[in-house]
């Protein structure tokens, strides 16, 4: 089971990957949205923002998100690490119910090229 520190590190790596991307990925990531990532097996939530292609984690709180974010993710810590490391396909994980994504239609369209 991934630790809270490993999950934070995975989110930082994802942020670095988004910031270094170019083309369609960079354009898709270049918007400003509130973001939560609930790590279900640890029962912690990373809250922050996706801003200009970077994920800025503001805080880590116990339990599920207390407020609805514009983009909400939920998954096990091991799945987050595997997704970021390229060992797990987002589409396959989402289809199997291992990853939950909650976002508005417009955001889903933009996120499609990221995920």
GUBA-696977 format. One line per field, with one value per atom (N, C-alpha, C): residue number from 0; residue in one letter; atom name; x, y, z. Coordinates in Angstrom, 1 decimal. Example, Ala and Ser with C-alpha at 12.3 -4.5 7.8 and 13.67 -1.06 7.14 Angstrom:
BEGIN
i [0|0|0|1|1|1] .
aa [A|A|A|S|S|S] .
at [N|CA|C|N|CA|C] .
xx [13.2|12.3|13.2|12.8|13.7|12.9] .
yy [-5.7|-4.5|-3.3|-2.2|-1.1|0.0] .
zz [7.8|7.8|7.8|7.1|7.1|7.9] .
//
This chain:
BEGIN
i [0|0|0|1|1|1|2|2|2|3|3|3|4|4|4|5|5|5|6|6|6|7|7|7|8|8|8|9|9|9|10|10|10|11|11|11|12|12|12|13|13|13|14|14|14|15|15|15|16|16|16|17|17|17|18|18|18|19|19|19|20|20|20|21|21|21|22|22|22|23|23|23|24|24|24|25|25|25|26|26|26|27|27|27|28|28|28|29|29|29|30|30|30|31|31|31|32|32|32|33|33|33|34|34|34|35|35|35|36|36|36|37|37|37|38|38|38|39|39|39|40|40|40|41|41|41|42|42|42|43|43|43|44|44|44|45|45|45|46|46|46|47|47|47|48|48|48|49|49|49|50|50|50|51|51|51|52|52|52|53|53|53|54|54|54|55|55|55|56|56|56|57|57|57|58|58|58|59|59|59|60|60|60|61|61|61|62|62|62|63|63|63|64|64|64|65|65|65|66|66|66|67|67|67|68|68|68|69|69|69|70|70|70|71|71|71|72|72|72|73|73|73|74|74|74|75|75|75|76|76|76|77|77|77|78|78|78|79|79|79|80|80|80|81|81|81|82|82|82|83|83|83|84|84|84|85|85|85|86|86|86|87|87|87|88|88|88|89|89|89|90|90|90|91|91|91|92|92|92|93|93|93|94|94|94|95|95|95|96|96|96|97|97|97|98|98|98|99|99|99|100|100|100|101|101|101|102|102|102|103|103|103|104|104|104|105|105|105|106|106|106|107|107|107|108|108|108|109|109|109|110|110|110|111|111|111|112|112|112|113|113|113|114|114|114] .
aa [X|X|X|X|X|X|X|X|X|X|X|X|X|X|X|X|X|X|X|X|X|X|X|X|X|X|X|X|X|X|X|X|X|X|X|X|X|X|X|X|X|X|X|X|X|X|X|X|X|X|X|X|X|X|X|X|X|X|X|X|X|X|X|X|X|X|X|X|X|X|X|X|X|X|X|X|X|X|X|X|X|X|X|X|X|X|X|X|X|X|X|X|X|X|X|X|X|X|X|X|X|X|X|X|X|X|X|X|X|X|X|X|X|X|X|X|X|X|X|X|X|X|X|X|X|X|X|X|X|X|X|X|X|X|X|X|X|X|X|X|X|X|X|X|X|X|X|X|X|X|X|X|X|X|X|X|X|X|X|X|X|X|X|X|X|X|X|X|X|X|X|X|X|X|X|X|X|X|X|X|X|X|X|X|X|X|X|X|X|X|X|X|X|X|X|X|X|X|X|X|X|X|X|X|X|X|X|X|X|X|X|X|X|X|X|X|X|X|X|X|X|X|X|X|X|X|X|X|X|X|X|X|X|X|X|X|X|X|X|X|X|X|X|X|X|X|X|X|X|X|X|X|X|X|X|X|X|X|X|X|X|X|X|X|X|X|X|X|X|X|X|X|X|X|X|X|X|X|X|X|X|X|X|X|X|X|X|X|X|X|X|X|X|X|X|X|X|X|X|X|X|X|X|X|X|X|X|X|X|X|X|X|X|X|X|X|X|X|X|X|X|X|X|X|X|X|X|X|X|X|X|X|X|X|X|X|X|X|X|X|X|X|X|X|X] .
at [N|CA|C|N|CA|C|N|CA|C|N|CA|C|N|CA|C|N|CA|C|N|CA|C|N|CA|C|N|CA|C|N|CA|C|N|CA|C|N|CA|C|N|CA|C|N|CA|C|N|CA|C|N|CA|C|N|CA|C|N|CA|C|N|CA|C|N|CA|C|N|CA|C|N|CA|C|N|CA|C|N|CA|C|N|CA|C|N|CA|C|N|CA|C|N|CA|C|N|CA|C|N|CA|C|N|CA|C|N|CA|C|N|CA|C|N|CA|C|N|CA|C|N|CA|C|N|CA|C|N|CA|C|N|CA|C|N|CA|C|N|CA|C|N|CA|C|N|CA|C|N|CA|C|N|CA|C|N|CA|C|N|CA|C|N|CA|C|N|CA|C|N|CA|C|N|CA|C|N|CA|C|N|CA|C|N|CA|C|N|CA|C|N|CA|C|N|CA|C|N|CA|C|N|CA|C|N|CA|C|N|CA|C|N|CA|C|N|CA|C|N|CA|C|N|CA|C|N|CA|C|N|CA|C|N|CA|C|N|CA|C|N|CA|C|N|CA|C|N|CA|C|N|CA|C|N|CA|C|N|CA|C|N|CA|C|N|CA|C|N|CA|C|N|CA|C|N|CA|C|N|CA|C|N|CA|C|N|CA|C|N|CA|C|N|CA|C|N|CA|C|N|CA|C|N|CA|C|N|CA|C|N|CA|C|N|CA|C|N|CA|C|N|CA|C|N|CA|C|N|CA|C|N|CA|C|N|CA|C|N|CA|C|N|CA|C|N|CA|C|N|CA|C|N|CA|C|N|CA|C|N|CA|C|N|CA|C|N|CA|C|N|CA|C|N|CA|C|N|CA|C|N|CA|C|N|CA|C|N|CA|C|N|CA|C|N|CA|C|N|CA|C] .
xx [0.8|0.0|0.9|0.6|1.4|1.1|2.2|2.1|1.6|1.2|0.8|1.9|3.2|4.3|4.5|4.3|4.4|3.4|2.2|1.1|1.4|1.9|2.2|3.3|4.3|5.4|4.8|3.9|3.3|2.6|1.8|1.2|2.2|3.3|4.3|5.0|5.2|5.7|4.7|3.4|2.4|2.4|2.5|2.6|3.8|5.0|6.2|6.0|5.3|5.1|4.2|3.1|2.2|2.9|3.7|4.4|5.4|6.0|7.0|6.4|5.1|4.4|4.3|4.1|3.9|2.6|2.3|1.2|-0.1|-1.0|-2.3|-2.4|-1.4|-1.4|-1.2|-0.3|0.0|-1.2|-1.8|-3.0|-4.1|-4.3|-5.4|-5.2|-3.9|-3.6|-3.5|-3.5|-3.4|-4.7|-5.4|-6.5|-6.6|-7.5|-7.5|-8.7|-8.5|-9.7|-9.3|-10.3|-10.1|-10.0|-9.2|-8.9|-8.8|-9.4|-9.2|-8.8|-8.0|-7.6|-7.7|-8.8|-9.1|-8.4|-7.5|-6.8|-7.6|-8.4|-9.4|-8.9|-7.7|-7.2|-6.6|-6.1|-5.5|-6.5|-7.7|-8.7|-8.2|-7.4|-6.9|-7.2|-7.3|-7.6|-6.6|-6.0|-5.1|-6.0|-6.0|-6.8|-5.9|-6.3|-5.5|-6.1|-5.2|-5.7|-4.8|-5.4|-4.7|-4.6|-3.4|-3.2|-2.1|-2.3|-1.3|-0.4|-1.1|-0.4|0.4|0.1|0.8|-0.3|0.0|-0.9|-0.3|-1.1|-0.6|-1.4|-0.8|-1.4|-1.4|-2.6|-2.7|-2.6|-3.3|-3.3|-3.7|-3.5|-3.9|-4.8|-6.0|-7.0|-7.4|-7.8|-8.3|-9.7|-10.0|-11.3|-11.5|-12.8|-13.1|-13.2|-13.2|-13.3|-14.5|-14.2|-15.3|-16.1|-15.5|-16.2|-16.0|-17.0|-16.9|-15.9|-15.0|-14.0|-14.5|-14.0|-14.4|-13.9|-12.7|-12.2|-12.0|-12.6|-12.4|-12.0|-10.9|-10.4|-10.5|-10.7|-10.7|-10.1|-9.1|-8.5|-7.6|-7.2|-6.2|-4.8|-4.0|-2.7|-1.8|-1.9|-1.1|-1.5|-2.8|-3.2|-2.7|-2.7|-2.2|-0.7|0.1|1.5|1.6|0.9|1.0|0.6|-0.5|-0.9|0.2|0.8|1.8|3.1|3.4|4.6|4.4|3.1|2.8|2.6|2.4|2.2|0.7|-0.1|-1.6|-2.2|-3.0|-3.8|-5.0|-5.1|-6.2|-7.5|-7.6|-8.9|-9.3|-8.3|-8.5|-8.9|-8.2|-8.5|-9.9|-10.2|-11.5|-12.6|-12.4|-13.4|-13.6|-12.6|-12.7|-13.2|-13.5|-13.9|-12.9|-11.6|-10.5|-10.2|-10.6|-10.5|-11.8|-12.2|-13.4|-13.0|-13.7|-13.4|-14.7|-14.8|-16.0|-15.6|-16.2|-15.9|-17.0|-17.1|-18.1|-17.8|-18.8|-18.6|-17.4|-17.3|-16.3|-14.9|-14.8|-13.6|-13.2|-14.2|-14.0|-13.4|-13.9|-13.4|-11.9|-11.6|-10.2|-9.3|-9.8|-9.0|-8.8|-9.6|-9.5|-8.1|-7.6|-6.2|-5.1|-5.4|-4.4|-4.3|-5.5|-5.6|-5.7] .
yy [-1.2|0.0|1.2|2.1|3.4|4.3|5.0|5.9|7.2|8.1|9.4|10.2|10.0|10.6|10.2|8.9|8.4|8.9|9.1|9.7|11.2|11.9|13.3|13.4|12.5|12.5|12.2|11.3|10.9|12.2|12.9|14.1|15.2|15.3|16.2|15.8|14.5|14.0|14.3|14.0|14.3|15.8|16.7|18.1|18.5|17.9|18.1|17.7|16.5|16.0|16.9|17.4|18.4|19.7|20.2|21.4|21.3|20.1|19.9|19.5|19.2|18.8|19.9|19.5|20.5|20.1|20.9|20.6|20.6|19.6|19.4|19.2|18.4|18.1|19.4|20.2|21.5|22.4|22.5|23.3|22.8|21.5|21.0|21.2|21.2|21.3|22.8|23.7|25.1|25.8|25.3|26.0|26.0|26.7|26.9|26.3|25.2|24.5|24.0|24.0|23.4|21.9|21.2|19.8|19.1|17.9|17.0|15.7|15.0|13.6|12.8|12.1|11.3|9.9|9.6|8.3|7.4|6.5|5.8|4.8|4.2|3.2|3.9|5.1|5.9|6.8|7.0|7.9|9.3|9.8|11.2|11.8|13.2|13.9|15.0|15.0|16.1|17.2|18.4|19.4|20.5|21.1|22.2|22.7|23.0|23.6|23.0|23.0|22.7|24.1|24.7|26.1|26.1|26.6|26.8|25.5|24.4|23.1|22.5|23.0|22.5|22.2|21.1|20.8|21.4|22.3|22.9|22.3|21.5|20.9|21.9|22.3|23.3|22.6|21.4|20.8|19.3|18.6|17.1|17.0|16.5|16.4|15.0|14.6|13.3|13.1|12.0|11.7|12.1|11.9|12.4|13.9|14.4|15.9|16.5|17.6|18.2|19.2|19.6|20.4|19.8|20.0|19.5|20.4|19.8|20.5|20.5|21.3|21.3|20.0|19.5|18.2|17.3|16.2|15.3|14.0|13.5|12.1|11.3|10.0|9.1|7.8|7.2|6.0|5.5|4.3|3.8|4.4|4.5|5.1|4.3|3.0|2.2|2.5|2.7|3.0|4.4|5.4|6.7|6.6|5.9|5.7|5.0|3.9|3.2|4.0|4.8|5.7|6.7|7.3|8.3|7.7|6.5|5.8|5.1|5.2|4.7|3.2|2.6|1.1|0.8|1.8|1.5|2.5|2.1|2.9|3.6|4.9|5.6|5.0|4.8|4.3|2.9|2.1|0.7|0.8|1.6|1.8|2.4|3.4|4.0|3.1|2.3|1.3|0.2|-0.1|-1.2|-0.7|0.7|1.2|1.5|1.4|1.6|3.1|3.9|5.4|6.0|7.0|7.7|9.2|9.7|11.1|11.8|12.9|13.8|15.2|15.5|16.8|17.2|18.5|19.0|18.5|18.6|18.1|18.8|20.1|20.8|20.4|20.2|19.8|18.4|17.5|16.1|16.1|17.0|17.0|17.5|18.5|18.9|17.9|17.2|16.2|15.0|14.7|13.5|13.4|14.5|14.5|14.3|14.6|14.5|13.0|12.4|11.1|10.0] .
zz [0.0|0.0|0.0|-0.9|-1.0|0.2|0.6|1.8|1.3|2.3|2.0|1.2|1.7|1.1|-0.4|-0.6|-2.0|-2.9|-2.3|-3.1|-3.4|-2.4|-2.7|-3.7|-3.7|-4.6|-6.0|-6.1|-7.4|-8.0|-7.1|-7.6|-8.1|-7.4|-7.8|-9.1|-9.3|-10.6|-11.7|-11.4|-12.4|-12.8|-11.8|-12.0|-12.9|-12.6|-13.4|-14.8|-15.0|-16.3|-17.1|-16.5|-17.1|-17.5|-16.6|-16.8|-18.0|-18.2|-19.3|-20.6|-20.6|-21.8|-22.8|-24.0|-25.1|-25.9|-26.9|-27.8|-27.1|-27.5|-27.0|-25.5|-25.0|-23.5|-22.8|-23.2|-22.5|-22.5|-23.7|-23.8|-22.9|-22.9|-22.1|-20.6|-20.2|-18.8|-18.4|-19.3|-19.0|-18.6|-17.7|-17.2|-15.7|-15.1|-13.6|-13.0|-12.3|-11.7|-10.3|-9.4|-8.1|-8.3|-7.4|-7.6|-6.3|-6.2|-5.1|-5.6|-4.8|-5.1|-3.8|-3.7|-2.5|-2.6|-1.7|-1.7|-0.8|-1.4|-0.7|0.4|0.1|1.1|2.3|2.1|3.2|3.9|3.2|3.6|3.9|2.9|2.9|1.6|1.6|0.4|0.2|-1.0|-1.4|-2.0|-1.6|-2.1|-2.7|-3.8|-4.4|-5.7|-6.6|-7.9|-9.0|-10.2|-11.4|-12.1|-12.1|-12.6|-13.6|-14.8|-15.8|-16.0|-16.0|-16.3|-15.1|-13.9|-12.7|-11.6|-10.9|-9.7|-8.5|-7.9|-6.6|-5.5|-4.7|-3.5|-2.4|-1.9|-0.8|0.6|0.7|2.0|1.8|2.8|2.9|4.1|3.9|5.0|5.2|6.4|6.6|6.1|5.5|5.0|3.6|3.2|1.8|1.7|0.5|0.3|1.1|1.8|2.5|1.6|0.5|-0.5|-1.9|-2.7|-4.1|-4.9|-5.5|-6.4|-7.8|-8.7|-10.1|-10.8|-10.3|-10.8|-9.5|-9.4|-8.3|-8.7|-8.1|-8.4|-7.1|-7.3|-6.1|-6.6|-5.8|-6.2|-5.0|-5.1|-4.1|-4.4|-3.3|-3.5|-4.5|-4.4|-5.4|-6.8|-7.1|-8.4|-8.9|-8.0|-8.3|-8.7|-7.9|-8.2|-9.5|-9.8|-11.0|-12.2|-12.1|-13.2|-13.6|-12.6|-12.8|-13.4|-12.9|-13.4|-14.8|-15.3|-16.6|-16.6|-15.5|-15.3|-15.4|-15.3|-15.3|-16.3|-17.2|-18.1|-17.4|-17.6|-16.9|-17.5|-18.8|-19.3|-18.8|-18.7|-18.1|-16.7|-15.9|-14.5|-14.2|-15.1|-14.9|-15.3|-16.4|-16.8|-15.8|-15.1|-14.1|-12.7|-12.7|-11.4|-10.4|-10.8|-9.8|-9.6|-10.6|-10.5|-10.8|-9.9|-10.1|-10.5|-11.5|-11.9|-12.0|-11.3|-11.2|-11.7|-12.8|-13.4|-14.4|-14.7|-15.6|-17.0|-17.9|-19.3|-20.0|-19.9|-20.5|-20.0|-18.7|-18.1|-18.5|-18.6|-19.1|-20.5|-21.4|-22.7|-22.7|-21.9|-21.9|-21.2|-20.2|-19.5|-20.3|-21.3|-22.1|-22.7|-23.2|-23.8|-22.7|-21.5|-20.4|-20.0|-19.9|-19.3|-20.4] .
//
